[in-house]
């Protein structure tokens, strides 16, 4: 079974940094991503990574501030220059498809339980 377990969320002041981790097990696919959902909002794509990590893509609101990376067992999201509007629950996700997109969360079959990030 594929399992995704996020960690690393917390509370931070605006301008600060956090690093989220997602422990990935049982997954042999090519496409992983991070999404977030703020209260009252739809789930939104944050960053996506393909294969060995050479191909990354970011949502417009996080470009230049967030960095997605992976190793054999984990997916990471380094978040710098955090803003109050980044406050949300963050989820890692994995897709069985060879290519997946941030604009379509339905392409991701596996999801973690989420970790809360609060920026004040």
N, C-alpha and C positions, 0 to 999 in steps of 0.2 A: 504494500500500500504506500502511496505517496503521502508524506506528512511534511507540513510546513509549520514551523514554530518561530514566531517573531519575538524579539527582545530588544531592549535598549531605549524604549520610550521613556518619557518623563516630562518634567516641567523645566523650562529654561526661559531666561529673559531674552527679549528681542535683541538680535545681533549675535546671539550665542550659537553653539553648535551641538548637534547630537549625532550619534552613529547608530543606526538601526541594523540589527542582524536578523537573518532568517535561516534557521537550521533546516536544510533540505535533505530528506531521506526518501529512498525508493523511486526517485525521479531520474529518468534517462533522456529527457527531451532536450529541446534546443532553445526554449523561449521562456524567460522569467521576467516578472515585472513587479513594481510597487504601485499601489493605488492608495488613495486616501478618501475618507468621507468625513466631512464636517457635519455637525448637527443641522438637520433640515435640508441638506444638500444631497445631490446624487454622488455616487462613487465616481472618482475622477482619476485618470491615469497620471502617474507622477514620472516614472522612468521605466524603461524596458531594456533588457540586454539579451543578446543572442549568442549562442554557441560558446566560444572560449572567452567572450567578453570584448571582442574587437568591434562589435557593432552595438552602439548604445543610442538611445533616443530619449528625449526629455519633453515633458510638458512645458508650455511656454512660461508658466508662472514660476518654474524652478530652474530654468536654464541659467547656467553660470553660478548657481548656488549649491545645487545638489549633484552628487556623483554616485552612480550605481556601479557596482563591481561584484565579482563572484569568485569563489574558488571551488574546489571539488565538492565541498559539503555545505557551503553557506552562500547566501546572497546578502549583500550589504547596501546600505544607503547612507552615505555621508551627507549630512545636512548642515550647511554653513549659512551665516547671515540670516538666521531664522527671523521670520516676521509673524506678528499675531495672526495673520490670515493663513499661516501654515498649520494652525491648530486643527487637529483632526485625529481620527483613528487611522493608523497606517496598516495596510495589509500587503503581504507578499503573495504572489500568485504564480502559478506555473501552467503552461499550456502543452498539450500533446501535439499541437500543430507545428509544422516546420517554421512558420512565420506567424507572429501575432502582433497586434497593434494596441496602442494605449487607448485609442478611441472606442474599442469594443471589448469591454470586460467579459462579455459572454464567450470570448475565444479562450478564456482561461478556465480550465476544469478544476483546478486545485487551489485552495485558499487557506491561508493561516487564520488564526483566531483574532488577530489584530493587536496593535499596541498603541496606547494613547500618547500623543505628543501635544503638549500645551505650551504655547508661547505667550508671554505677557509683557 
